[in-house]
Amino acid sequence: MSISTAKDGQLVKAADQQKQPATLEQLVVGMHKQMESVLPSHLKADRMARIAVTALRTTKDLANCTASSFIASMMACSVLGLEPNTPLGQAYLIPYYNKRNQCFDCQLIIGYQGYIDLIRRSGQVASIQAFPVYVGDFFEYELGLNPSLKHKPSDDLTRGDDPTKLTHVYCVVKLKDKAADPIFLVMPRAQVERRKKRSGTAGTSYSPWATDYEAMALKTVVRGIVKWAPRSTEMATAVEIEDRIDRGTSIAPALPGDVQQHLLESGHGEVVDAEYEQAAEPSPEEEGR
C-alpha cells in the first residue's frame, strides 16, 4: 500500500519505530526518572546515565546484553549508589554469554571499594582497610582474648605481580567509638578459593576472578567482615544481590518494591534466572579461538 500524504507517512514511520526494540542507550535515557527517585544524595541521575552509556560504548558485548538483565543491574547500582565501570572500582557491569539461551546477560559485580563505601555509610566506622599478603611478607596474627595482627610487606619489587603467590587477605575496621577495639578478619587463600568456587561465573573469560584476582580476594574479606562490622541498609541489599547472583536467580526481589514495580511495568520484570554454572560460557567467538 502506498503512502499518499505526509501525515500518513509520519504515522507509518512512527508505527515502524514502535516496532523496533529500543537500544540499551535509549532505555537508559528512559530510566532517568526512576534512577533519580532511588539514588542517594551524593549521586545524580544525569551522571549515572552518562556512566551507563559510557559503559555500553566501551565494554565489549555489554550493548548486546538482554535489556532485562542490563536494566535490573543498572537499577541495582542506582539503589546502592555505586558507580559501575569507572576507575573508582565500586561496581562492574559485565556481559556473560548464556549458552542455554544463546544470548549475553549483564551481571552486576560489586567491587571491594564498593563494599567499603557501603560499610562506611553506617555512620559508625572511622576507617576500613583491606590488604593482600604475599609470599615473602612478614605476617602473623592471633585470635582469642588478646587478638593481634602484624604485617610487614616485603621489599620485592615484583611483589603482587603473581596472583598465585597471594597467601592471605585481611580487613581491619576501626569504629568511631574510640573505646571499641578494632575489628579484623583474616582469610587464608584456601578460604578465598572456596568463595570463588561459589561464584558460578568464576570459570568464564569475562570473570574478574580471571583478570583481577587480588581485587576479588580483597572483596571477599571485606564482604566477610560485614558479619561483625556495622552495616548500612544498602550493604544488606548488596549482600542479598550477590547471593542471588551466585545462586543464578533473579536480583529483582532484592530491590525495593517500587523498583520491582517499575521493572514489571516497563516490561523488564523477567530478569535473567540463568543457572550460571551451566549457562555462563565463553561466547561463540571465543570458543573458536
N, C-alpha and C positions, 0 to 999 in steps of 0.2 A: 504494500500500500504506500502510495507516495505522500509526501508531506506537502500540503497545499499552502500553508501560511506559516509566517514566522512564529506566531503564537503556538500553533500545533507543533512546530519543530522544537520549540523550547520545552513543551510538555513532554514530548518523546525523549528529548535529551535528558530531562530531569528524571524520567522514569528509568532510563538506562543507567543513570548514575546511581539510582537507588538499588538497582540490581547488583551493582558491583560492590564487593565487600570492601569496607574501609581498610586502609593500611593501618599498621600499628601506630604510625606517627599521627594519623588523623584521630585515632582512638584516644591517644594521649591528650590531644587538644580537647577532645570532648570530655575528658575526665577532670578538667580544671576545677570545676565547682566541687566535685566530690573530694578531690585531694585537699582543696582549701579547707573543707569542713573538718578534716581529721588531722591535718598537720599540726605539730606543736608550734609554739610561737616563734621559735628560732628559725623556722623554715617557711618559705613562701611557695605557693603553688606554681608561680611562674618559673622559679628556679628548678623545682622538681621536674616540671615539664621539659625544660631545656636539658636537664641531665638525662632524662629518659630518651629524648630524641637523639642526643649525642651518643648514648649507649647503643641505640638501634643502628646508628650510622657507622659506628667504629668497631662493634663486636661482631665478629664473623657468625653468620647464621642466626643472630638474635632476631633480626627482622623477619625471619622465616618461621618463627615460633607461632604456635597456636595463640589466637587472640585471648582465649580464656586464661591460659597459663600466664601470659605476659601481664594482662590487666590485673589479675589477682596478686601477682608478685609486686607490681608497682604500687597497688593499694596497700599491701603489707608494708612496703618501705615507707609509705606515707604515714600509716598508723604508728609505726615505730619511730618515725622521724630520722631515718637513716638515708644518707645519700648513696645510691648504688653506682658502681663502676666509676668511681673517682679516686684520685690519689689518697684520699682520706682512709681508704681501706675499710670503710664501715660495712659495706654490703656489696654483693655481686649478683647481677642478673646473668645467668649462664645458660646457653642452649644445650639441651641434651637430646640426642636422637632417640626417639621412641620407636624401637624396631617393630613392636607389636602393632602400633597404629601407623607406622611409616610416616612420621612427622617429627618436627622439632618441638620440644616443650621447654618453656622457660622455667628455670628453677632458681629460687632465691637462696643464696648462701650468705649468712651473716658472718662478717669478719670479726676477728678478735678486737679490733678497735671499736667496732660497733657494740660489742658486748661491754667493753669498758665504759663506753659512753652511757649505755643503758644503766649500768650499775651506779655510775655517778649521779644519775638523776634521782636516786633515792633521797638525796639531800643529806645523807648521814656519813658519806665517805669523804675523807680528806684526800686520800691518794690511792691509786691502784696501779700496780705494775706487774708485768709478766716477762719472764726471761727464759731463754733456752740454755741448756747445759750441754757442752760438747766434750768429747774425749780430750783429755789434756787439761781440763779445768780442775781447780780445786773446788770440791763440792761435798758438803756434809750437812745432814740435818737430823734432828731428833724430835720426837713427839713425846707425849706424856705430860707430867706435871710441870716440867720446865722445858717447853719446846724451844728449839733454836734452829737457825739456818745460816750457813755461811757459804758464800760462793765467790770465788775469785777466778774470772775468765783467764785463760791462757793468753800469752802474747803472740801466739802463732798467727801470722798474717792470713793464713788460709782457713782460720777457724770459721766455721759456719758455711764453708763452700760445699761441703759434702753432707747432705741431709742424713746419710746412713750413720754418721758419727754422732748424731744427737742422742744423748743418753737420758736426759730428764727435761721436764719443763716445770716451772713453778710460778705461782702468782701470790702476791702479797697485797693485802688490803689494810690500810690504816684508817681508822674511824675518826670522826671529828671529836668524839668523846675521848679526851686525852687520857682518861683513866682506863680505857679499854686497851687490852693487849692487841697487837697486830694479828690479823688472821692470815694464815698462809696455807697453801696447798701445793704438794709436790706430786708429780706424776712421772713414774719411770716410762721409758719408751714403750714397754710392753703394754702398759695401760692405754697409752695413746693409740697404739695399733689396734687394740680391741675396739676403741671408739671409731677408728677409721673403718673397720670391717662392718660396723653397723650402718655406715653410710652406703646406701645401695649404689651410688654413682661413683664410688671410690675407684673402680677399675676402668672408668672411661677416660678417654684422652682429654676431655674438657674439664675433668675434675681438678679443683685447686689442690687436692692431695698430691697430684702428679706434678704440678707446677710451683706450688708454694707450700711445701711440706712444713717448714718451720712455722709459718703463719697459722696453718691449720692446727698444728700441735699446740701453739700458744692459745688459740681459740678454745681448744679442748679443755685446757686447765682453767682458763678464765670462766668458761661455762660451768665447770665443775665447782668452782668456789662459790657459786650462787647459792649452794645449799647452806652456807654458813654466813655469807655476807648479806647486808640489807639489799632487798630487791625492789625495783620500781614495778609499776603495773606493766609498763612496756616490756620489761625484762621477762615477766611471766608470760606475756604474749609471744615474745621471741622464742622462748624455750618450747612452747607448745607448737609453734610454727615448724621449728626444726625437727621436733619429734614426729610430726605428721609427715614431713618430707622424708625422713629416714624410713618411715613405715610405707611410704609410697601412696599416701592418702591425700585427699584434698586439704589445702591450707585454709580454705574459706571458713570452716567452722571456728577457726581460731581468731577470726577477725570480728570486730564489733558488729552488732546486729544491723545497724544502718548500712554498713559497708556490704554485708552479705545481701541485703535487700537491693542495693544498687547493682550488684553483680547480676542478680537474678533479673531485675527489670531491664538491664541493658543487654541481656542475652548471653552473659558471660558467667552464669552461675555454675555451669558444668565444668568446674576446674578439674584439671587432669587428675585422674585417680590411677596413675600408672604404677605397676609393680616394678620399681626401678631396677631391682636386682636382675630382672629378666628383660625389661623393656629398654632401659637406657644403654644404648650400644653406640659404637662409632657410626658416623654417617656412612652412606654408601660410598661416598667419595673417598673417605678414609679407609674403608675396608679394602679398596682397590690398590692402596699404596703398598 
